[in-house]
Amino acid sequence: MTALESIPERLGIAEPWVEKNGVYWLRTGSLEVRELAKQMNALNARFVTITAYQLPGDEGFRLEYHWDLDGQLLGFPFFVSGNSIDSIYDLCEAADWIEREVHEGFALNFVGREYEPLLLRQDDTPGVNLREEVV
Amino acid sequence: MSYKIPMGPYHPALEEPYKMDMICEGETICDVKLHIGFNFRGIEHLAETRNYIQVIALMERVCGICSNIHTLTLCQAMEQLTGLKPPPRALYIRVVMAELERLHSHVLWAGIAAKLMGFKTMFMTCFALREKVMDTLQAISGNRVNYSMNRIGGVNRDIEDPLALLSVIDQLEREMVRTVIPIFTTSTTAQSRCAGIGVLTREKAISCGVVGPTARASGLPQDIRRAAPYAAYSELEFDVPVQTDGDVRARLLVRALEIMESCRILRQALTKMPPGEIHVDDGKIVFTAGTAVSRVEAPRGEVMYSVSWKENSRNPSRVHVRTPTFANMPAIRWMALGARLADTPLIQASIDPCYSCTDR
């Protein structure tokens, strides 16, 4: 079994990978993002980025976490109904800046960390940039 | 007693605005805090207000050095959403543009590194070499910075006589082998300023998620052109230079060797370029709703675009750009720890940072 094939089992996910245009996607269901980060660390996967999307109406947000495993890009979508999700910064230092960027762009809170300004300068409000309605 | 020395946001050692707050004891750096955002333009938000033609021109302006790479990555993502596949000749032209861009970026970096070492004659040599590459890019595209070469389903301009460009490649390679590489690898000035300076260990490179030459200089053999080939890279032979020392010299060597590999790729692409159309005759472009992800290997490392489209829309609903400097910059902190204050301009420059990319 390859490292890629072993990931759903490691994460306790029954559904297999879905490959789309070179990206391997896995539905995360009730998986905790911190558990995912721990497993990716164990596999020596390289953290790539988090892409945040605001969903229509009151549906919240979709956060796509990407890791690279030996050149294969892995995608893990997480749905956030409120305004917060656990931070993985303490497990994955590469996630520091992108968590700060998503916080500033969408006013999302990554629980368990503190923020310093990244892209927004003094007196700017988190969420004014990419979020449709500022909270 | 420790004290704080700020460098930037506007400083002679920085090419663009950002700020390093260095905590020093004597001449030794004990900690570094990085501040970016001085160039923030909100381009990702602007992209949501542009249609599929305008957004290409907008994203070309994310970066003044690797402008072509941004439109290439964006167009690859939009091609996934439209189902348009570029013809083979267009894929080769994309490789030629990407490698010429890598050449001019790496030679420009070598010049700036030489200047920061106090080696100004080498700076002039590198910039004279770079000018030849810029002339070639201008001859192909008509432009020196924003080339406007990529479009959905191909490229905008043909390379009418590919073999005529071989002489430029020969000239550049000859000058690299005869002058630039020997001086950078053997001169006492370069050795004393670069060897053992600004070390990023392999373990730290992995945990920081660094990419491109910065990663390859710390022993990580990652290159999107090899791992997940795009355009015509799967049909071309090349090596991925890797060094293990993780210092400024290793990053310099990786880029020097990559210049040679780019010349090798260009020679193959120019001689093997197939005849035919340079873009698909599209008529009306129709996007399917959904999200597409595209990655390419820019001169500084992996660029990733996530592009999302809504049903019947002319504008993207989201364009997220992860640039290589965004991934590499936090690692400067680890490179600078324990270094001498006087080495920090060169250490921060050794990742070839692009702040306009980082801030977007």
Contacts between the chains, C-beta under 8 A, distances in Angstrom:
chain1	res1	chain2	res2	distance
A	21	B	80	4.7
A	21	B	292	6.2
A	21	B	293	7.1
A	22	B	228	5.9
A	22	B	293	7.9
A	23	B	293	5.1
A	44	B	206	6.6
A	46	B	206	6.8
A	46	B	209	5.4
A	46	B	222	7.2
A	47	B	209	4.6
A	48	B	209	7.1
A	48	B	302	7.5
A	48	B	304	6.2
A	48	B	322	6.6
A	48	B	327	7.9
A	49	B	304	6.2
A	49	B	320	7.6
A	49	B	322	4.0
A	49	B	327	8.0
A	51	B	306	4.2
A	51	B	318	7.7
A	51	B	320	4.4
A	51	B	322	7.9
A	52	B	320	7.6
A	53	B	291	7.6
A	53	B	308	6.1
A	53	B	317	7.9
A	53	B	318	5.5
A	64	B	291	7.8
A	64	B	306	6.9
A	66	B	293	7.6
A	66	B	304	7.3
A	68	B	222	7.5
A	68	B	227	8.0
A	68	B	302	8.0
A	70	B	227	7.1
A	71	B	222	7.2
A	71	B	224	7.5
A	71	B	226	7.4
A	71	B	227	2.5
A	71	B	228	5.4
A	72	B	227	7.8
A	72	B	228	7.4
A	73	B	228	6.9
A	73	B	293	6.8
A	73	B	295	6.5
A	75	B	293	7.0
A	92	B	207	7.7
A	92	B	209	7.9
A	93	B	207	5.4
A	93	B	208	6.2
A	93	B	330	7.4
A	94	B	207	6.7
A	94	B	208	5.5
A	94	B	209	3.1
A	94	B	327	7.0
A	94	B	330	7.6
A	96	B	330	6.2
A	97	B	326	6.3
A	97	B	329	7.7
A	97	B	330	6.0
A	98	B	322	7.5
A	98	B	326	7.6
A	105	B	44	7.5
A	117	B	35	7.9
A	117	B	37	6.7
A	118	B	36	6.5
A	118	B	37	6.0
A	119	B	36	6.8
A	119	B	37	4.2
A	119	B	40	4.6
A	119	B	359	6.2
A	119	B	360	8.0
A	120	B	37	6.5
A	120	B	40	7.0
A	121	B	37	5.9
A	121	B	38	7.7
A	121	B	40	7.4
A	129	B	42	5.7
A	129	B	44	7.7
A	129	B	45	5.4
A	130	B	44	6.5
A	130	B	45	5.7
A	130	B	318	7.9
